[in-house]
Amino acid sequence: EGCAETLATFRSALDRMKEFDDFVFCCAGAQCYKWVEENAPGMFEEVRARVKEGRWSIVGGWWIQPDCNMPDGETFVRHSLYGQRYFKEKFGVTAKTGYNVDSFGHNQMLPQILRKSGMENYVFMRPGPHENQLPASLFWWEAPDKSRVLAYRIPVSYTFRGESTGEMREALDRSIKEITDLQDIDVMFFYGVGNHGGGPTVKNLEMIHELQSERGEEMIIDAPDAYFDDIRKMNLELPVVTAGLLHHAAGCYATMSEVKRLHRLAEQRMNACEKLCVLSSVLTNTEYPLERLGAAWENILFNTFHDVLCGCSIKEAYNDVFAFYGETLSVSSKLLNTAAGRISWNIDTMPGIPFYLSKEKHLHLYEKEQLGVPVVVFNANAFEETRLVRIREKQMTCVEDDTRTAVSHQIVTGNREDGSRNAITEDTVFETRVPALGYRVYWIYLDKPPAVPDKIAESDLHISKNVMENSLYRLTFDEQNASVEIYDKKNRIILAAAASLPIVIEDNPFDTWAHGCNIFDTECGRFSGAEFEILDDGPVMIRMRFSSRYEQSEIVQIFTMLSDNPQIQVEVSVNWQQPHKRLKLAFPLTSAENCECVYDIPYGFARGKLDKEETPCQKWIDITGQIGNQTFGITIINSCKYSFSAGSENELRLTAVRSPLYADHSGYRDSRLTNMDIGVAEFSYAILPHTGPLDPYSAVKAAKTFCAEPSVVIETYHSGELPLLYNGISVSGTVVAEVIKRAQEDNGTILRLFEAAGKPSESTIDFPLLGIHFTANFSGHEIKTFFIGDNKRVKEVNLLEF
């Protein structure tokens, strides 16, 4: 339907140009143009001619008009990369004006992304004046790195559906009144049917001509670019806004849990896939799959459309959405596995070992005598990564690293039935430390006598009926309140008296978007009657199953603690049976004063208020304050959630599930209608306490590791040219290398980095994979992109790779 509506709207706009010589049309979204190109090539040529003539204005520069809070930083970059390059290729121009007139909120890193994508202006409408009282409707919008765009909030609406000239006159006068609260300047008035296609009508243009006869040269038909050019010539003293543009439709950041889970997963997997494909193409001299990756990215970009990712579309639309995510996840998974397999097969896993393959010892493993089975563990992140790796359905007696030094391992409970023994399977987990953009070979043994590392012999892990602890923290589970007390053993204080507490919030009065409300704190119940079950008790990890209920709903939280590790990991499964309710998990910082909330946003972080307002976030949120004379904080990392609130009681609340009706815009209640998110939802989060102020750089790295899927290949013996250990890159300072991919022209490699701590940083980039070494200076929150040519030359480019 969207494609058909686009074709009809383009046809209508072209017809209006034949009928009205002064009519100028503007349209955003490369996807719309691509639909026309594919379905109506003749009409596409008409559009190209009108663009060249100057009467068809391309705005936006992105693939579609996305939600502007939930996509991660790189997804916004890809909107620019694929959108602007499409416009350049097909029309010889790129957009100068960012254009998201229906998106619900706009994160504060966008001015930098827009400027580095060739856009110097921005048009939006939401949040409106009743939701966010900006100093003016025309202002400089500034990112944390001081990048600026000239921004315009549409005063009344991005459409006009009035039936008479008088109604248009009234809407125009309202727009003038709204914009001239600053000073006597021009106003940009939007008209046309809009929202679901149609564009300007004959009647619209006749009304404008009638008003022009009244007002003379005061009214002209033109494009946003022309408006902003005229404003710049006036050299006005405009106010500067440095915050994100929030809040509108605060409810939508918690709806359609499965869409949000798939979105985060697709972003993460594509990022890892590109890096490992670069690693593979260089180490094994194979082709980089540029076109297949680009097509997979287009699916993600399409699904970021604000009504889709925000969960505001009709139910039937999500059939397409799930298919698009499925295609991207399938393509990226195949490419990632191919890249890992090519590398692992070229590692020399048999130095001094005669070639010999046999499964005499085990159904699943090739092991010769007691030489061990090689397991290749990959790390797509551009920093060293420490994590546990699980080997399914295999009980190992010993695990060693590439130097044949024993590493900590443990036999743990599996997640399925062993048909041969009528029992639950058992797996082996072991600790890994893998270099940045690299891999490491570990050796697993079926019956070799274990060499016990000191860490195993002196394990600090203990678990009992309702207590689990390591050397740093003790967790005590409260059966009655279904919550967890977190005790800091070193400082002898209770950090959280009732963490991970499931709270049921009333949501019945609100539509899908939750229009008109930003605070959701009306409690209608709490989970209780908790039950505990010890799942694993060993020297590497301990796990506790913690379940509780509210009416017909159940939440199961599996807590994991590792030896001498501050991070507490939690796997969650919610069977939600509460229509028109939301589930929040509460994390208080007990007895703290002067608290501050900081949360992850695309390519940066923002500081929030403890005002209970529902706020969109990315992978982590943090609350830090004073307890006595010391500073303490708790960082909550999540796998696929995007909505939280921070209250004056020094408490973070992560919104886990919300169950309004599909696309409910009126509040009509009928049992025949369908609620979202009724059923089972799965996600995970981690609690990361810290002493001292928050270190955003460390939070970013912890979140990236937590959200990453480990790539593991269980190998065999074979010769090869690659070593057992490989480190592809090293980046110093508070800078994170987010993207490593082939350039769009396929004549070099793109390296994109960002400063993660919000402070200036000098970074040395040692890139042995490409034989490159250089230094770069970053301002706080700055994003930099480098093109590394196949000729080894390094140059900084913009986000479009120009």
C-alpha positions in Angstrom: 0.0 0.0 0.0 2.9 2.4 0.8 4.4 1.8 -2.6 1.1 2.3 -4.4 0.4 5.5 -2.5 3.9 6.8 -3.3 3.4 6.2 -7.0 0.0 8.0 -7.0 1.4 10.9 -5.0 4.3 11.4 -7.4 1.9 11.3 -10.3 -0.3 13.9 -8.7 2.6 16.2 -8.0 3.9 16.0 -11.5 0.4 16.7 -12.9 0.1 19.8 -10.6 3.4 21.1 -12.1 1.9 21.0 -15.5 -1.2 23.0 -14.3 0.6 25.5 -12.0 3.8 27.1 -13.2 4.8 28.3 -9.8 4.2 25.0 -7.9 7.3 23.5 -6.2 7.1 20.1 -4.6 9.4 18.6 -1.9 9.7 14.9 -0.9 11.9 13.0 1.5 12.9 9.4 1.7 15.1 7.6 -0.8 12.9 4.5 -0.5 10.0 6.4 -2.1 12.2 7.4 -5.1 13.5 3.8 -5.4 9.9 2.4 -5.5 9.1 4.8 -8.3 12.3 3.9 -10.2 11.5 0.2 -9.9 7.8 0.4 -10.7 7.4 3.4 -13.0 10.7 4.2 -14.8 9.0 6.6 -17.1 7.6 8.7 -14.3 11.0 8.5 -12.6 12.5 10.3 -15.6 9.9 13.0 -15.2 11.0 13.5 -11.6 14.6 13.7 -12.6 13.7 16.4 -15.1 11.8 18.4 -12.5 14.7 18.1 -10.0 17.0 19.4 -12.6 14.6 22.2 -13.4 14.5 23.2 -9.7 10.8 22.6 -9.1 11.1 19.2 -7.3 13.1 19.6 -4.1 14.8 16.6 -2.5 14.9 16.9 1.2 15.6 14.6 4.1 18.7 12.8 2.7 17.7 9.6 4.6 16.2 6.3 3.5 12.8 7.1 5.1 11.7 9.3 8.0 12.7 7.1 11.0 12.2 7.2 14.7 14.9 9.5 15.8 15.7 7.9 19.2 15.8 4.1 19.0 18.1 3.4 16.0 21.7 3.3 17.1 24.2 5.9 15.9 25.5 3.8 13.0 21.9 3.2 11.7 21.4 7.0 11.4 24.7 7.1 9.6 23.5 4.5 7.2 20.4 6.5 6.5 22.6 9.2 5.3 25.1 7.0 3.6 22.6 5.1 1.5 20.1 7.9 1.1 22.4 10.7 0.1 24.5 8.5 -2.2 21.3 7.4 -3.9 20.2 10.9 -4.5 23.7 11.8 -5.8 23.8 8.9 -8.1 20.2 9.3 -9.5 19.8 13.1 -9.4 23.2 14.6 -9.1 22.3 16.3 -5.8 22.3 15.7 -2.1 19.8 17.0 0.4 20.7 20.1 2.4 17.8 19.9 4.8 17.1 17.1 7.2 13.4 16.4 7.2 11.5 14.3 9.9 8.2 16.1 10.2 6.3 13.2 11.8 9.0 11.6 14.0 8.2 11.7 17.7 11.4 12.9 19.2 15.0 13.7 18.1 18.2 12.7 19.9 20.8 15.4 20.6 23.6 13.8 18.5 21.6 14.4 15.3 23.1 17.8 14.5 26.5 16.3 14.2 25.3 13.4 12.1 23.4 15.8 9.8 26.3 18.2 9.3 28.7 15.3 8.5 26.1 14.0 6.0 26.0 17.3 4.1 22.8 18.7 5.7 22.9 22.1 7.4 19.1 22.5 8.2 16.5 20.5 10.0 12.7 20.5 9.8 10.5 18.7 12.4 7.1 19.1 14.1 7.1 17.0 17.2 7.3 17.6 20.1 4.9 20.5 19.8 4.8 23.6 22.0 2.5 22.0 24.5 5.1 19.2 25.0 8.4 21.0 24.9 8.5 24.8 25.3 11.5 25.7 23.1 12.8 29.3 23.2 11.5 29.8 19.6 10.3 27.8 16.6 13.4 28.8 14.7 16.7 28.1 16.4 20.2 26.7 16.2 20.2 23.1 17.3 23.6 22.1 18.7 25.1 18.7 19.4 27.4 18.0 22.3 30.4 18.3 20.0 29.2 21.9 19.1 28.0 20.9 15.6 25.0 23.0 14.6 22.0 22.9 12.2 19.4 25.6 11.7 16.2 24.0 12.9 12.6 24.9 12.3 9.6 23.5 14.2 6.6 23.5 12.0 4.1 25.7 13.9 0.8 24.1 13.2 1.0 21.0 11.0 2.9 19.5 8.1 -0.4 19.1 6.3 -3.4 21.3 5.5 -6.8 19.7 5.0 -9.1 22.7 5.1 -11.8 23.1 2.6 -11.8 26.9 2.2 -9.5 29.9 1.7 -10.7 31.2 5.0 -9.5 28.1 6.8 -6.1 28.3 5.1 -5.9 32.0 6.1 -6.6 31.1 9.7 -4.0 28.3 9.7 -1.4 30.7 8.1 -2.1 33.4 10.7 -1.7 30.8 13.5 1.6 29.8 12.1 2.8 33.4 11.8 1.7 34.1 15.4 3.6 31.0 16.6 6.9 31.8 14.8 7.0 35.5 15.4 7.2 35.0 19.2 10.9 35.5 18.4 11.0 38.5 16.0 9.5 39.5 12.7 10.8 36.8 10.4 9.5 34.7 7.6 7.3 31.7 8.3 7.4 28.3 6.5 3.8 27.1 6.0 3.2 23.5 5.0 0.2 22.4 2.9 -1.1 19.4 1.1 -3.1 16.3 2.1 0.0 14.5 3.4 0.4 11.8 6.1 -0.9 9.0 3.9 0.0 10.4 0.5 -1.8 12.7 -1.9 0.3 15.8 -1.8 -0.9 19.3 -2.7 -4.3 19.4 -4.4 -5.7 21.7 -7.1 -7.8 23.3 -4.4 -4.8 23.9 -2.2 -3.0 25.8 -4.9 -6.1 27.8 -5.9 -6.4 28.9 -2.2 -2.8 30.0 -2.2 -3.2 32.0 -5.3 -6.2 33.7 -3.8 -4.2 34.6 -0.6 -1.3 35.8 -2.8 -3.7 38.3 -4.4 -4.4 39.6 -0.9 -0.9 39.6 0.5 1.2 40.2 -2.6 4.9 39.3 -2.5 4.6 38.3 1.1 3.7 34.7 0.0 5.8 32.6 -2.3 5.7 28.9 -3.1 9.2 27.4 -2.6 11.2 24.7 -1.0 12.7 24.5 2.6 16.2 25.0 1.2 15.2 28.4 -0.1 13.6 29.4 3.2 16.7 28.5 5.2 19.0 30.3 2.7 16.9 33.4 3.1 17.0 33.1 6.9 20.8 32.8 6.9 21.1 36.0 4.9 19.3 37.9 7.6 22.0 37.2 10.2 19.5 36.9 13.0 20.4 36.4 16.6 18.7 33.1 17.1 18.6 31.1 20.4 20.7 27.9 20.8 19.1 24.6 21.9 21.6 22.0 23.2 19.2 19.3 24.4 17.4 16.5 22.6 14.0 17.4 21.3 11.7 15.3 23.6 8.9 14.3 24.6 6.1 13.1 22.3 4.4 9.7 22.2 6.4 8.5 25.2 4.5 5.2 25.3 5.7 4.0 21.9 9.3 3.3 23.1 8.0 0.3 25.1 5.6 -1.4 22.7 6.1 -4.3 20.3 8.9 -6.0 22.3 9.7 -8.5 19.5 10.2 -5.8 16.9 12.6 -4.0 19.2 14.4 -7.2 20.0 14.9 -8.0 16.4 16.0 -4.5 15.6 18.8 -4.5 18.2 19.8 -7.9 17.1 20.0 -6.9 13.4 22.0 -3.8 14.1 24.5 -5.8 16.3 24.9 -8.7 13.9 25.4 -6.4 10.9 28.0 -4.5 12.7 29.9 -7.7 13.7 29.4 -9.2 10.2 31.0 -6.2 8.4 34.0 -6.3 10.7 34.6 -10.0 10.4 34.1 -9.8 6.6 36.9 -7.2 6.5 39.0 -9.4 8.7 38.3 -12.4 6.5 38.8 -10.6 3.2 42.3 -9.4 4.2 43.5 -12.6 6.0 42.2 -15.0 3.4 42.3 -12.8 0.3 38.6 -13.2 -0.4 35.9 -10.8 -1.8 34.0 -8.5 0.6 30.2 -8.9 0.1 29.5 -5.2 -0.4 26.2 -5.4 -2.3 24.6 -8.1 -0.1 25.4 -6.2 3.0 24.0 -3.0 1.5 20.7 -4.8 0.7 20.5 -6.2 4.2 21.0 -2.7 5.6 18.1 -1.3 3.5 15.8 -3.7 5.4 16.9 -2.3 8.7 16.5 1.3 7.5 13.0 0.6 6.2 12.0 -0.9 9.5 13.2 2.2 11.4 10.2 4.1 10.0 8.8 5.9 13.0 5.4 4.1 13.1 7.0 0.7 12.6 9.8 0.7 15.1 7.7 2.6 17.6 5.0 -0.1 17.5 2.3 2.2 16.2 1.5 0.4 13.0 -1.5 -1.9 12.4 -1.0 -5.6 13.2 -0.8 -6.7 9.6 2.1 -4.4 8.8 4.3 -6.5 11.1 4.1 -9.5 8.8 6.4 -7.5 6.5 8.5 -6.2 9.3 9.3 -9.6 10.6 10.1 -10.8 7.1 12.5 -7.9 6.5 14.3 -8.5 9.8 14.4 -12.2 9.0 16.1 -11.6 5.7 18.7 -9.3 7.2 19.4 -11.7 10.1 19.7 -14.6 7.7 22.0 -12.8 5.2 24.2 -11.4 8.0 24.4 -14.8 9.8 25.4 -16.6 6.7 28.1 -14.0 5.8 29.4 -13.9 9.4 29.6 -17.7 9.5 31.4 -17.8 6.2 33.9 -15.2 7.3 34.6 -17.0 10.5 34.9 -20.3 8.8 37.3 -19.1 6.2 39.6 -17.7 8.9 39.4 -20.7 11.2 40.1 -23.1 8.3 43.3 -21.2 7.5 44.7 -21.3 11.1 47.5 -23.8 11.6 45.9 -26.0 14.2 48.3 -29.0 13.8 51.9 -27.8 14.4 53.9 -31.0 14.7 50.7 -33.1 14.6 50.3 -35.8 11.8 47.2 -35.2 9.9 44.5 -37.3 11.5 40.7 -36.9 11.7 38.5 -39.4 13.5 35.5 -39.4 15.8 36.5 -42.5 17.7 36.4 -40.7 21.1 33.2 -38.6 20.8 30.1 -38.2 18.6 30.7 -34.5 18.1 34.4 -33.9 18.4 37.6 -34.8 16.5 40.3 -35.3 19.1 43.5 -37.2 18.6 44.7 -38.9 21.8 45.0 -36.1 24.4 45.9 -33.2 22.0 42.7 -31.4 22.5 40.1 -30.0 20.1 40.8 -26.5 18.7 38.0 -23.9 19.4 38.3 -20.6 17.6 36.7 -17.7 19.5 36.3 -14.4 17.6 35.9 -10.9 18.8 34.3 -8.4 16.4 34.6 -5.5 18.8 37.6 -3.2 18.4 38.8 -3.6 22.0 39.9 -6.7 23.9 36.9 -8.7 25.1 36.5 -11.0 28.1 33.5 -13.3 28.2 32.4 -16.8 29.0 32.0 -19.2 26.0 29.6 -22.1 26.2 30.3 -25.4 24.4 26.9 -27.2 24.0 26.3 -30.8 25.0 30.0 -31.5 25.8 31.6 -32.1 29.2 35.3 -31.2 29.1 37.9 -32.1 31.7 40.3 -29.3 30.8 40.5 -26.1 28.7 43.7 -24.4 27.6 44.4 -21.2 25.7 46.7 -20.8 22.7 49.8 -21.1 24.9 48.5 -24.4 26.3 47.9 -22.7 29.7 44.9 -23.9 31.6 41.9 -21.5 31.9 38.9 -21.7 34.2 36.1 -23.8 33.1 33.0 -25.4 34.6 30.3 -28.0 33.7 26.9 -26.3 33.8 23.2 -27.1 33.2 22.2 -27.2 29.5 18.8 -26.0 28.2 17.4 -29.2 26.7 16.8 -32.9 27.3 19.3 -35.5 26.6 17.2 -38.2 24.8 19.7 -41.0 25.5 19.8 -40.5 29.2 16.4 -39.0 29.8 18.1 -36.1 31.6 19.0 -32.5 31.1 22.1 -31.9 29.0 25.3 -30.5 30.5 27.5 -27.9 28.8 31.0 -26.6 29.4 31.7 -22.9 29.9 35.2 -21.4 30.0 36.7 -17.9 30.3 38.1 -16.3 27.2 40.1 -13.2 26.6 40.2 -12.3 22.9 42.1 -9.5 21.2 40.4 -6.6 19.4 39.1 -7.4 15.9 40.7 -10.8 16.2 40.5 -14.3 17.4 42.1 -16.8 19.8 42.3 -20.5 19.7 41.4 -22.5 22.8 41.9 -26.2 23.3 39.2 -28.4 24.9 39.8 -31.9 26.2 37.5 -34.8 26.8 39.6 -36.7 29.3 42.9 -34.9 30.0 43.6 -34.5 33.7 42.8 -30.8 34.6 45.4 -28.3 35.6 43.7 -26.2 38.2 44.3 -22.4 37.8 44.8 -20.4 41.0 41.5 -18.7 40.3 39.6 -22.0 40.4 41.3 -23.2 43.5 40.5 -19.9 45.4 37.0 -19.3 44.0 35.1 -16.5 45.7 31.7 -17.7 44.5 29.1 -19.0 47.0 25.4 -19.7 46.6 22.7 -21.0 49.0 18.9 -21.0 49.1 18.3 -17.3 48.6 21.9 -15.8 48.6 24.6 -15.6 46.0 27.9 -13.7 46.3 31.4 -13.2 45.0 34.3 -11.2 46.5 32.5 -7.9 45.6 28.8 -8.2 46.1 26.2 -10.2 47.9 22.7 -10.7 46.5 19.9 -11.6 48.9 16.6 -12.6 47.3 13.4 -11.4 49.0 10.7 -14.1 48.7 7.8 -11.8 49.7 8.7 -8.7 47.7 10.2 -10.5 44.7 13.3 -8.2 44.7 17.0 -8.4 45.4 19.2 -6.7 47.9 22.6 -5.7 46.6 25.2 -5.4 49.3 28.7 -3.9 48.6 31.0 -6.1 50.7 34.1 -3.9 50.3 32.4 -0.7 51.4 29.9 -2.4 53.7 26.8 -0.7 52.4 23.5 -1.7 50.8 23.6 -0.2 47.3 20.0 -1.4 46.5 17.5 -2.6 49.0 15.0 -3.8 46.5 16.5 -4.2 43.0 15.0 -6.0 40.0 11.6 -5.4 41.5 8.7 -6.1 39.0 6.1 -3.4 39.2 2.8 -3.3 37.3 1.7 0.1 36.1 -1.8 1.2 35.0 -1.8 2.0 31.2 -5.5 1.7 30.4 -6.3 5.4 29.9 -3.7 5.8 27.1 -3.7 5.1 23.4 -0.8 3.3 21.6 1.3 6.4 21.5 0.3 7.4 25.1 -0.5 10.9 23.7 -0.6 13.6 26.4 1.3 11.8 29.1 5.0 11.4 29.9 4.8 10.0 33.4 3.6 6.5 34.1 3.7 5.8 37.8 0.2 4.7 38.8 1.0 1.3 40.4 -1.7 -1.3 40.4 0.3 -4.2 41.8 3.7 -5.8 42.3 4.9 -9.3 41.7 5.2 -11.5 44.8 5.4 -15.1 46.0 8.9 -15.6 44.7 10.5 -19.1 44.3 14.2 -19.9 44.1 16.1 -22.6 42.4 19.9 -23.0 42.2 20.8 -23.9 38.6 24.6 -23.8 38.8 27.2 -23.8 41.6 30.8 -23.8 40.6 34.1 -22.0 40.6 33.4 -20.0 37.4 29.8 -19.0 37.7 26.8 -19.4 39.9 23.2 -19.1 38.7 19.9 -18.7 40.5 16.4 -19.0 39.0 14.1 -16.4 40.6 10.4 -16.5 39.6 7.4 -14.6 40.9 3.8 -13.9 39.8 1.1 -11.2 39.5 -2.4 -12.5 38.7 -2.0 -14.6 35.5 1.5 -13.2 34.7 4.8 -14.7 35.6 8.4 -13.4 35.4 11.4 -15.7 35.6 14.8 -14.0 36.2 17.9 -16.1 36.1 20.8 -14.3 37.9 24.4 -15.0 37.1 27.5 -14.0 39.0 31.1 -14.6 37.9 34.2 -14.8 40.0 35.6 -11.5 41.1 33.4 -9.7 38.6 31.2 -6.7 39.4 28.6 -7.4 36.6 25.5 -9.2 37.6 23.8 -10.7 34.5 20.1 -11.5 34.3 18.1 -13.5 31.7 14.4 -12.6 31.8 11.4 -14.5 30.5 8.0 -12.8 31.0 4.7 -14.4 30.4 2.6 -11.2 30.3 -1.2 -11.5 30.6 -2.1 -8.0 31.6 -3.9 -6.0 28.8 -3.4 -2.2 29.1 -0.7 -2.5 31.6 3.1 -2.0 31.6 5.7 -3.8 33.5 8.7 -1.9 35.0 11.8 -3.3 36.7 12.9 -1.0 39.5 16.6 -0.3 40.5 16.9 2.0 43.5 20.2 3.5 44.7 19.4 3.3 48.3 20.1 6.2 50.7 21.9 8.2 48.0 21.8 12.0 47.7 22.5 14.4 44.9 21.8 11.8 42.3 22.3 12.2 38.6 20.9 10.1 35.7 22.9 9.5 32.5 21.8 7.4 29.6 23.0 6.0 26.3 21.9 7.8 23.1 23.0 7.2 19.5 26.8 7.7 19.4 26.8 9.5 22.7 25.1 9.9 26.1 22.8 12.4 27.7 22.1 13.6 31.2 18.5 13.2 32.4 16.4 14.5 35.2 14.9 12.6 38.1 11.4 13.8 37.1 9.8 10.4 36.4 9.3 11.2 32.7 9.4 8.2 30.4 12.6 8.7 28.2 13.9 6.8 25.3 17.4 5.2 25.8 19.8 2.9 24.1 21.9 0.1 25.7 22.6 1.5 29.2 21.3 3.9 31.8 23.0 4.9 35.1 22.2 6.5 38.4 25.0 7.9 40.5 24.9 9.7 43.8 26.5 10.3 47.2 26.2 7.7 50.0 28.0 9.2 53.0 31.3 10.6 51.8 31.6 8.4 48.8 30.2 8.3 45.3 28.4 5.2 44.1 26.3 4.3 41.1 24.5 1.5 39.3 24.6 1.0 35.6 21.8 -1.0 34.0 22.7 -2.6 30.6 19.9 -4.1 28.5 19.7 -6.3 25.5 16.8 -4.8 23.6 14.8 -2.3 25.7 14.4 1.4 24.9 12.4 3.1 27.6 13.0 4.1 31.2 12.2 6.6 33.9 14.2 8.0 36.8 12.4 9.1 39.9 13.1 11.5 42.7 13.4 8.4 45.0 16.8 7.8 43.4 15.3 4.9 41.4 15.7 3.9 37.8 12.8 2.0 36.2 13.4 0.1 33.0 10.2 -0.5 31.1 10.1 -4.2 30.1 6.7 -4.7 28.5 3.7 -2.6 27.6 0.4 -4.0 26.1 -1.9 -1.4 24.5 -4.0 -2.1 21.5 -2.6 -2.1 18.0 -2.7 1.4 16.4 -5.3 2.6 19.0 -5.7 6.4 18.4 -9.0 6.9 20.1 -9.1 4.9 23.4 -11.9 2.7 22.1 -12.0 -0.6 24.1 -13.5 -3.7 22.7 -12.7 -7.3 23.5 -12.5 -8.2 19.8 -9.4 -6.0 19.4 -5.9 -7.3 19.9 -3.4 -6.1 22.5 0.3 -6.1 21.8 2.9 -8.0 23.9 0.4 -10.5 25.4 2.4 -13.7 25.8 6.1 -14.5 26.3 8.8 -11.9 25.9 12.5 -12.6 26.5 15.3 -10.2 27.1 18.4 -9.8 29.3 20.0 -7.1 31.4 23.0 -6.6 33.6 23.5 -4.7 36.8 26.9 -3.1 37.0 27.5 -1.3 40.3 30.5 1.1 40.5 32.4 3.1 43.1 33.2 6.6 42.0 31.6 8.7 39.2 30.2 7.0 36.1 32.8 6.4 33.4 30.8 6.5 30.2 33.6 5.0 28.1 33.6 1.9 30.3 29.8 1.7 30.2 29.9 1.8 26.4 32.4 -1.0 26.2 30.5 -3.1 28.8 27.3 -2.7 26.9 28.8 -3.6 23.6 30.3 -6.7 25.0 27.0 -7.6 26.8 25.0 -7.2 23.6 27.4 -9.0 21.3 26.8 -12.5 20.1 30.0 -14.6 20.5 31.3 -16.2 17.3 32.8 -19.6 18.0 34.0 -22.3 15.6 34.8 -25.8 16.9 37.6 -26.8 14.5 39.7 -29.8 13.6 43.3 -30.4 12.9 44.7 -28.8 9.7 47.6 -26.8 8.4 47.3 -23.1 7.6 49.1 -19.9 7.3 47.4 -18.0 10.2 48.6 -18.1 13.8 46.6 -19.3 16.9 46.2 -15.7 18.1 45.4 -12.6 16.1 44.9 -8.9 17.1 43.6 -6.7 14.2 43.5 -3.3 15.8 44.3 -1.2 18.8 42.7 2.2 19.7 43.9 4.3 22.6 42.2 7.0 24.6 38.5 7.2 25.2 37.7 6.4 21.6 35.8 3.4 20.3 36.1 2.1 16.8 32.5 1.4 15.9 32.6 0.5 12.2 35.2 -1.3 10.0 33.8 -1.9 6.5 34.8 -1.7 2.9 34.2 1.7 1.3 31.2 2.1 -1.0 33.5 2.6 -4.0 35.3 -0.7 -3.0 38.7 0.9 -3.2 39.6 1.0 0.5 38.4 0.4 4.0 36.2 2.7 6.2 37.1 3.1 9.9 34.6 5.1 12.0 35.3 6.0 15.5 33.7 8.1 18.2 34.8 9.7 21.5 32.8 7.9 24.2 33.6 9.8 27.4 32.5 13.3 26.4 35.9 14.8 26.7 38.8 15.7 24.3 41.0 12.7 23.5 44.1 12.0 21.5 43.9 8.5 20.0 46.5 6.4 18.4 45.1 3.9 16.0 47.4 0.9 15.3 45.8 -1.1 12.6 48.0 -4.1 11.8 45.3 -5.8 9.8 45.8 -3.1 7.1 49.4 -2.1 8.0 48.4 1.4 9.1 49.4 3.5 12.2 48.2 7.1 12.8 47.0 9.5 15.5 43.8 11.5 15.6 42.5 14.2 17.9 38.9 14.1 19.0 36.7 16.6 20.7 34.2 15.3 23.3 31.5 13.3 21.6 33.0 13.7 18.2 32.5 11.1 15.4 35.3 10.7 12.8 35.4 8.7 9.7 38.7 7.7 8.0 39.1 6.3 4.5 42.1 3.9 4.3 42.9 3.3 0.7 44.2 0.1 -0.7 47.3 2.2 -1.4 47.6 2.6 2.4 46.8 6.3 2.3 44.6 7.6 5.2 42.3 10.6 4.9 39.4 11.8 6.9 36.0 11.8 5.0 32.4 12.7 5.9 29.8 10.1 6.7 28.9 9.8 3.0 32.6 8.8 2.4 33.1 11.9 0.3 
